[in-house]
Amino acid sequence: MTTTPPAFFVRDVPVYGDAILSPMAGYSDVPYRALCRAYGSAMQYTEFVPAESLLGRRGRNRFWMRLDKQPGEYPMVFQIFGNDAQKILRAAQNVLDLEPDIIDINMGCSTRQVSGRGAGVGMMPQPALVAETFRLLAHHLPIPITGKMRLGWDADQQNYLEIGRIMVENGAALIALHGRTKTQKYDGHANWDAIAALKRAVPIPVIGSGDVQTVADIARMKTYTGCDGVMIGRAAIGNPWIFARQEKASLPFGEIVAAIRLHLREMLAYYGDPHGLVLFRKHLKQYVDGRSLPQSLLDALLHTTDAAAFMQLLTE
Ligand SMILES: Cc1cc2nc3c(=O)[nH]c(=O)nc-3n(C[C@H](O)[C@H](O)[C@H](O)COP(=O)(O)O)c2cc1C
């Protein structure tokens, strides 16, 4: 029997594979992680969660639900954001009994509501806050602490190498880098040269993020940058096959329909009926994007609130 060795380690946590579903608010939830994991996504990141929401009593609200995990999700990465190191520490301590394998600090979110108050990518212009956050968490938590960042605030303030160095000095175990600045949001091209430069500069694993769109891009980013793992975000929506290194365009349509059914069943089991179906609509548009599904049928699928009727329409 041969066992595949880990692709890399996050401190003492092995990662068996190098293609990873990006954390994506609104997408990388329990049901979609289950699908992507089945196809080979090697790490399981939650959607980002505000530290403040994790300080109080545990509830069944949307933020606590983001920390739900299924048996077998490994390594499970809880992603937290905030602008206060002590609060981030308390939030992380408060969720340890949910047994994450890794805590990740979001330093990449570019929305005004988050970055404008010094959280997400808003941490990057505050090196002292980054240092304090990683120092505190690495010192007080028994599990590895990682971070996901961008290049910096704007074209003139690309301080990812400085922030990377500070993270390493303060105990970070891995860095994921989305190769864009805050002001770029999702425009232009991700800078893979920067990912390569970070990989050369730090002694811990680096995950590259940005513009991996095809199966071939996974190997292309790894070769170009030397990074240890590759995150796939937008190109993985409606396309879990990318983790199995299968091009969606090469698949028979029946296989896509089978994945739609499976994903919807997971959504209904997790969110209930019909909420799961309503939330599934944004995924459906990505699954059948570019496929020759008659518009009238697609419209009917997108408008029904009845899961049984949806499945019936799909059969037809
Ligand atoms: C809808 C959406 C939600 C996202 N939410 C998060 C998030 O919660 N945490 C995070 O670190 N990055 C988040 N990102 C950024 C992605 O993880 C990724 O870095 C970025 O999309 C670039 O990769 P891509 O070109 O493969 O999409 C989000 C991106 C999108 C499109």
The ligand as an SDF file (V2000), in Angstrom:
LIG
                    3D

 31 33  0  0  0  0  0  0  0  0999 V2000
  -17.8140   36.4090   -3.2610 C   0  0  0  0  0  0  0  0  0  0  0  0
  -16.4460   36.4230   -2.6370 C   0  0  0  0  0  0  0  0  0  0  0  0
  -16.3270   36.3240   -1.2610 C   0  0  0  0  0  0  0  0  0  0  0  0
  -15.0550   36.3230   -0.6630 C   0  0  0  0  0  0  0  0  0  0  0  0
  -14.9620   36.1790    0.6910 N   0  0  0  0  0  0  0  0  0  0  0  0
  -13.7440   36.0370    1.2690 C   0  0  0  0  0  0  0  0  0  0  0  0
  -13.6130   35.7250    2.6640 C   0  0  0  0  0  0  0  0  0  0  0  0
  -14.6020   35.5630    3.3970 O   0  0  0  0  0  0  0  0  0  0  0  0
  -12.3520   35.6150    3.1590 N   0  0  0  0  0  0  0  0  0  0  0  0
  -11.2270   35.7640    2.3830 C   0  0  0  0  0  0  0  0  0  0  0  0
  -10.1160   35.6390    2.8790 O   0  0  0  0  0  0  0  0  0  0  0  0
  -11.3290   36.0580    1.0730 N   0  0  0  0  0  0  0  0  0  0  0  0
  -12.5430   36.1650    0.4940 C   0  0  0  0  0  0  0  0  0  0  0  0
  -12.6290   36.3910   -0.8490 N   0  0  0  0  0  0  0  0  0  0  0  0
  -11.3960   36.4640   -1.6720 C   0  0  0  0  0  0  0  0  0  0  0  0
  -11.0220   35.0770   -2.2300 C   0  0  0  0  0  0  0  0  0  0  0  0
  -10.7010   34.1690   -1.1930 O   0  0  0  0  0  0  0  0  0  0  0  0
   -9.8380   35.1570   -3.2220 C   0  0  0  0  0  0  0  0  0  0  0  0
   -8.6770   35.5570   -2.5460 O   0  0  0  0  0  0  0  0  0  0  0  0
  -10.1010   36.1070   -4.3870 C   0  0  0  0  0  0  0  0  0  0  0  0
  -11.4040   35.9000   -4.9020 O   0  0  0  0  0  0  0  0  0  0  0  0
   -9.0860   35.9180   -5.5300 C   0  0  0  0  0  0  0  0  0  0  0  0
   -9.0950   34.5970   -5.9920 O   0  0  0  0  0  0  0  0  0  0  0  0
   -9.8650   34.1240   -7.3440 P   0  0  0  0  0  0  0  0  0  0  0  0
   -9.3170   34.9180   -8.4910 O   0  0  0  0  0  0  0  0  0  0  0  0
   -9.5320   32.6590   -7.4100 O   0  0  0  0  0  0  0  0  0  0  0  0
  -11.3370   34.3750   -7.1350 O   0  0  0  0  0  0  0  0  0  0  0  0
  -13.8930   36.4340   -1.4580 C   0  0  0  0  0  0  0  0  0  0  0  0
  -14.0320   36.5380   -2.8460 C   0  0  0  0  0  0  0  0  0  0  0  0
  -15.2740   36.5230   -3.4440 C   0  0  0  0  0  0  0  0  0  0  0  0
  -15.3700   36.6210   -4.9550 C   0  0  0  0  0  0  0  0  0  0  0  0
  1  2  1  0
  2  3  1  0
  2 30  2  0
  3  4  2  0
  4  5  1  0
  4 28  1  0
  5  6  2  0
  6  7  1  0
  6 13  1  0
  7  8  2  0
  7  9  1  0
  9 10  1  0
 10 11  2  0
 10 12  1  0
 12 13  2  0
 13 14  1  0
 14 15  1  0
 14 28  1  0
 15 16  1  0
 16 17  1  0
 16 18  1  0
 18 19  1  0
 18 20  1  0
 20 21  1  0
 20 22  1  0
 22 23  1  0
 23 24  1  0
 24 25  2  0
 24 26  1  0
 24 27  1  0
 28 29  2  0
 29 30  1  0
 30 31  1  0
M  END
$$$$
